[in-house]
Amino acid sequence: MRAPSPRAVAVGRSLAGGAFLAAVVWRVGPRPFVEGLRSIEPTTLLAAGLLTGLATAACAWRWALVSRCVDVGVAFPTALRACYLAQLLNLVVPGGVAGDVHRGWRHGSATGRRLRSLGSVVGERSAGQLVQVVLLASALVLLPSPVPRTTVAVVAGLTTVGLVAVVALGLRPSTRAVVDRRVVVGVVAASAAATTAHVATLVLAARGVGVGLPLDRLVPLALLVLVVAALPLNVAGWGPREGMAVWAFAAGGPGAAAGVATATAYGVLVLLVHVPALALLPRRERPALLTEGATSG
């Protein structure tokens, strides 16, 4: 049986994201989206920018650590610029992974080790997702949560096994990342810092739209939304994030509309603070990247 082409996969991802988004609009209507947009204020945008800077630095540090384990070392300043640009591309190109493909490919082209460079990106991104899942499971068990603990254990276990397999695949050219304790500790610390910054940004968005839940109830909802938002089944970042926000906020108390307004404010905030990254992309690459990213992302 013939494997689907990259373009077909990209189209399928976009259609899935569009279906999520259409279902959300059908469920709550357009008003929560408008409320989310109206809630954004300059002080909130500034705070989101600072938190994004922290998250980006943490992700760059993680990539620098992992890349050295597969002998394609990325200097931290280079990693910082590449991660900032990659996050913008993930937000504007359907699929949510085009930016990561781009940074891995560009670094691999510069070093002559494209496969290893792409593997380092796969490994560090998957390691970050693994830490995020562990933090989510811990929050759902230790804090008030709308998700039954048995469900948390089963889903977290299966997801962990899958992510560990992906990390191993990405780092297959070298096993030093597995045995080097300093790398493991650094990757976990960087991933926890990035996740904390993203959660704080979503909490800012929630407060901006009037969600008054105490933090011990809001943080698990934020983690749920963020974990699902990372699925590569979106339209420029939109779709699964809003779908999970509908369910989580409805089950957690504030209501589906509040969840959509929060997700909308969060999505617009992170997009606005990443727009300056466009200056890091050489002008000659912009049209080609958007075309290739839509087919490979």
N, C-alpha and C positions, 0 to 999 in steps of 0.2 A: 504494500500500500504506500502510495506516495505521500511524503510529509508535506504539510501545508507550507506555503511560501511565507517569508517574513512579512510581506505586505498583507497577506490574508490574516496572519496572526495579529498584526497591528490593527487591522480593520475590526477583527473580532473583539479585541480589547476595547476599542473605542465604542463599539456597539453595546458591549456589556456595560461600560460606564454610562453611556447615554440612556440605557434602560433603567439603571439605578436612579439616575437623575430625573427621568420622566416619572418614575414611580413616586419619587419624593414630591415632585410638583403636584402630581395627582392627589397625593395624600394630604398635603398641607396648603397648597396653593402658592401663589407668588409673594404674598405679603411678608412672610418671614425672611425671604431673601432681601427684600427692600429694607426691612428693619435692621438686618445685619449690616448692610451697607451704610445706613444712616448712623449707626452706633460708633463708627470709627472716628476718633478724635486725634488731633496732633500728638497729644501726650501718649496715647495708646500706641500710635505708630512709632514714636520714638522708643518706647519701651520694647516694642516688638523687634525693632531694629537692633537694639542692644542684645536681646536674647538670641536673635538669629546669628549675630556675630559670635556669641559664645558657642552656639550649636555648631556653626560652621567650623570654628577653630577645633572643636572636639572631634568632628568628623575628619578633618584634615590630619590631625594627630593620629587618629586611628589608622587612616590609610598609610601614613608615613611608617607606622610601626609594622603593619602587615606587609607592605611592599618590600621592606628589607628582608623579610623572611623568605621571599621568593626571588631575591637577588635582582630586583628592579627598583631599588630604593628611590623614593620620591622625597625631595627636600621639603620641609614643612612650609616655607613660603610658596613654593610651587603648588603643593597640595592644597593650600588655603585658597589660592586663586582658582584652581581647577574645581574645587568643591563648591565654591560660591557660584561659579558659572554653571556647573552641573545642576545645582538646585534650581536655578532659574529655568534651565532647559527642561528639567523634569516637570516644572509647573506649567509650561506653555506648549510642550509637544505631547500629543496623545500617547498614552501608555505608561508614562511616569518613570521610564528608565533611560531615555535617550541621552540625558546628560551624563549619566554614569558610563554608558557605552562610549560616549565622546571622550571623556577624560581618560578612560582606560586605553582607548585606541590612540589618542594623541601622545600619551606618555609612552606607549609601546612603540609607536613609530619613531619617537625620539631616541629610544634606547635599543631599538632593533629586536625587542622581545614583546611582541604584541600579545601573544597568548598568555604569557606570564603576567603581563600588566593587566590584561582584562581579568585574569584569575584573581589578582590581588584585589581588584574592585569587587568582584563577586564575593570573595571571602570576607572582606571588611564590611560590606553592606549586610551580608547574611549574619555575621557576628553581631552587628548592631541590632538587627531584627531579633536575634536570639535573646540578647540582653533585654530588649524591650518587652518581649513575651514573658520573660521571667519576672520582670518588674510588674507587668500587668497581672500575672497570676498571683503574685504576692499581695498586690493591692486588693484584688478581688476576694482573697481569702481573709486578709487581716482587717480590711475596712468594709463599711456597709456597701453592699453591692446587689444589683438586680439579677446577677447570674448565680445559679446554684453552684455550690462548691464542687459537687461531683462533675458537673459539666466543665468547670474550670480545670480540674485535674486531668480529665480525658483530653480535652482540646490542647491544653498546654503541653501535655506529654507528647502527643502526636506531632504538634508543631515543632517542638524542640528536637525530636528525632529527625524531622525533615530538614530543619535549618542546620543541624550539626552535619548532616550528609552534604548539604550544599557548601558549607564552609570547608569541609574536607576536600571536596571536588575542586573548589577554587584555589586551595593551597596545595594541591597535589604535587606540584614541582618540588616542594620542600616540606619536610616535617618539622623544621625548627620552630615553627609557630606553635606547634602542639606541645613541645617540651620546654620551650623558653618561658619560664614563669613571668618574667618581666613583661613580655609581649602580652600574655594573657591578662595580667593585671592592668596593663595600660589600655588594652582594648575594652575591657569591662568598664574601667573608670571613664574612658572617653565616651562610650556608648551611654552610660548612665548620665553623664553630664549633658549630652545632646538631648536625650529623652526628657530630662528635667527641664531644659530650656524650652522644648516644644510644648510640654505640658503647661508650663507657666504662661506661654503665649496663648494657648487655648483657654486657660483660666481667665486671662485678661479679656479675651473676646467674650467669654461668658458673662463676666462682670459688666462689660460694656453694654450688653443687650438686656441686662437686668436680672440675670440668674443669680439668686442669692443663696444657693446651697452652701453649707459649710464645706471647707476644703476636704474633709475626710470622706464626704459623699461625692464631691465634684471630681476629685482626682481620678478615681476608678473610671468614671464616665469618660473623662478626657483621654485616658490611656486606651480605652476601648476604641474610641474614635480614631486615635492616631495609629493604632496597630492595623486597623482595617484600611485606613487611608493609604497605607504603604503598599496595598495590593496593586499590581500593575494592570488594573482593569478600570481605567478612568479616562475622562476627557479633560486633558490639561489639569489634572488634579481633582476634578469634580466627579462625583458619582458615589462610590462606596463610602466615602467620608460622610456625605450627607445622609446616606441610607442608614449607616450605623448611628449617626447622631439622632435620627428620628426614633429608632428603637431604644437606644440607651437612655436618652433624656425622657422619653415617654415612660419607660420602666422605672427610671430613677427619681421621677417626681416633677421636674420642671415642665415636662410636656414636649410633644414632638415639634411644635412650632419654635419653642425656645432652642431646641437642639439644632434645627436648621438655621436659625438666625445666628447661633454661635458658630456653626461650621462655616457659614458664609462670611462672617466677620473674620474668622481665622484665615480662610482661604484668601481673602482680599489683602489682609495684613501681610501674610508671608509673600504674596506676589509683589506688593508694592515695595517691600524692603529688599527684594532681590532684583528689581528692575535695573539698578545701577550696574549689575554684573554684565549687562549687555556690552558695556565698554571694554570688557576683557576679551571679547570674541573678535578676532580679526574680521574686518568688513567683508573680505573676499570669501570667508567661510560661511557667512550667515545664510544665504539662500540655499547652499548645498546642504548645510546641516539640517535645516528645517525639513528639506525634502527627504534626506536619508534617515533622519530621526523618526519621521512618521512611518517609515517602512521597517526600520530595524528596532524601534522602541516597542 
